[in-house]
Amino acid sequence: MTAPIQFAGEDLSNTARRTISRQEPVALRTFTPSQTVLARSAGVFHWTPEGRRLYDYSSGVLVANLGHNPLRWMKRFANYMGWSAASASPGKNGDPSVSPSPSLPLSLSASDIETTPADAYFPAVTMTAYNAVTPIEAQAVERLVKNVQSWPGGKRLDTVMWAASGSEAIQKALWACLHRDEARDLIIATRYGFHGKKGLAGAVTGCETDHDRDPRVKFISFPMSEVDDMSKYDQPIDLAPYRQELEKLWKEYGRRLNCLITEPYLGGGGSYHPPASYMQLLQTFCREHDILFILDEVQANFGRTGRMFAFEKYGVEPDFVALGKGLGNGVPVSAVVGRGDVMASLKYGEASDTWSANPLGCAAVLATLDEFESTRVLENTRALTPVFFEGLNRLKETGLVAKVRGEGLVFGIECADCGGLSSKQVAIEIVKAAYLGRKGGDGIHLLGPLAGNVIRISPPNVISAAQARDSLGLLHEVVTQLAEKLSAVGAPS
Ligand SMILES: Cc1ncc(COP(=O)(O)O)c(C=O)c1O
């Protein structure tokens, strides 16, 4: 057993951390030095069991784009599920509550089980509909396709395969492509992408030197050094080497090349956001050779880049987009939306599983679409992009941050070596210092570093300008204090 992370004065959090470390393997989480315990959450904030408030700079992991537990979203979600019958009583201001009826017994006795009371169940949308169809699924599929197609670049995306996680959506997209023509057995993937850990999603993640590689996957380069800092964003990039790599692949494998999968930006790979011209180059190559173009928007979708979908921003028209994370704002649901003529090559059951198209996920998608279609969340995201660029760029003054990159409301800050610490150790110390925050005051919840030394900044898209300024000020304060400490002692205490 690995020793649990513990912080002084956090008895409740420490107890939870100890239990988890005793009964769950560390493999279940990616490493983070804070291992924050989240007791409750609202909007852009989490609270620890000790009552400390933390700005959420992760949005779960790019999931809670509309913030945590948004009341209007929750009501819509409950209404889609037909849960009003389970309301205890009208809530504040007459709003229907979604808490379960007090008449529902909390624990059943033997006699309850034998003679079920008439009010033990209420009629609502089923939570599981395997092998059946629900009207809510029909509504969700129609609304999702309509929304996706309403944006420039969405024309080809006419059919939905649901799933429960991002990696499953990727798996299904790749299955569909590979089934289209079994003689075309090779997949092109951009190097250092992250598409998930399971099955084919794992196979197209990373690069050719990682362990356990699938020989069907051929990796190509993705712009990184050219876009590793915001100061480079207005410099033109030379696409010739990328074009040559593609031509070389075609020469070597020709029509065996079936599809190409990429992310709009390298997320898990360390926040590298390419120019639109790179995406367009990939698309042109695909079109020239009838190669299917799959854009993994599991992380980028629903507003992250400042657009509903990144394909619009990057000016491409993919054959498939994989959606997830923010799609359900917290309810596990994902989908691949793409060409029905290609998906038709799969037969009954070849892409089915227990949770795909489950009504809970469909209700969450509908509630999330309602919010995006009726509010100014995308405008808010775009308005705050320069605020975050400025606030994050200011961190370079501390000497602990070397590079800043991003778009919309998803940024990466690359740490620098300092005071005898490597940039990776500095990143860990920043995550810890942000968590501890101001003495007796707010902190910031950050994910553990990506790609070693990059800290992801991705607050909910509904963060207000005042909250953005306040939290960026707090981050500057804690990073400055850490820099002073590191330069005084040469190492963390
Ligand atoms: C771009 C991208 N694709 C796919 C995935 C995998 O999603 P999941 O963890 O839901 O399987 C992720 C997860 O971080 C991701 O960022």
Ligand as a Chemical Component Dictionary entry (heavy atoms), coordinates in Angstrom:
data_LIG
# 
_chem_comp.id                   LIG 
_chem_comp.type                 NON-POLYMER 
_chem_comp.pdbx_formal_charge   0 
_chem_comp.three_letter_code    LIG 
# 
loop_
_chem_comp_atom.comp_id 
_chem_comp_atom.atom_id 
_chem_comp_atom.alt_atom_id 
_chem_comp_atom.type_symbol 
_chem_comp_atom.charge 
_chem_comp_atom.model_Cartn_x 
_chem_comp_atom.model_Cartn_y 
_chem_comp_atom.model_Cartn_z 
_chem_comp_atom.pdbx_ordinal 
LIG C1 C1 C 0 -9.304  14.085 -25.949 1  
LIG C2 C2 C 0 -9.747  12.931 -25.092 2  
LIG N1 N1 N 0 -10.216 11.827 -25.688 3  
LIG C3 C3 C 0 -10.632 10.764 -24.987 4  
LIG C4 C4 C 0 -10.564 10.752 -23.613 5  
LIG C5 C5 C 0 -10.989 9.552  -22.866 6  
LIG O1 O1 O 0 -12.181 9.791  -22.194 7  
LIG P1 P1 P 0 -12.631 8.854  -20.980 8  
LIG O2 O2 O 0 -11.677 9.124  -19.856 9  
LIG O3 O3 O 0 -14.023 9.328  -20.670 10 
LIG O4 O4 O 0 -12.583 7.456  -21.448 11 
LIG C6 C6 C 0 -10.067 11.893 -22.943 12 
LIG C7 C7 C 0 -9.983  11.907 -21.482 13 
LIG O5 O5 O 0 -9.324  12.698 -20.860 14 
LIG C8 C8 C 0 -9.639  13.005 -23.706 15 
LIG O6 O6 O 0 -9.149  14.102 -23.129 16 
# 
loop_
_chem_comp_bond.comp_id 
_chem_comp_bond.atom_id_1 
_chem_comp_bond.atom_id_2 
_chem_comp_bond.value_order 
_chem_comp_bond.pdbx_ordinal 
LIG C1 C2 SING 1  
LIG C2 N1 SING 2  
LIG C2 C8 DOUB 3  
LIG N1 C3 DOUB 4  
LIG C3 C4 SING 5  
LIG C4 C5 SING 6  
LIG C4 C6 DOUB 7  
LIG C5 O1 SING 8  
LIG O1 P1 SING 9  
LIG P1 O2 DOUB 10 
LIG P1 O3 SING 11 
LIG P1 O4 SING 12 
LIG C6 C7 SING 13 
LIG C6 C8 SING 14 
LIG C7 O5 DOUB 15 
LIG C8 O6 SING 16 
# 
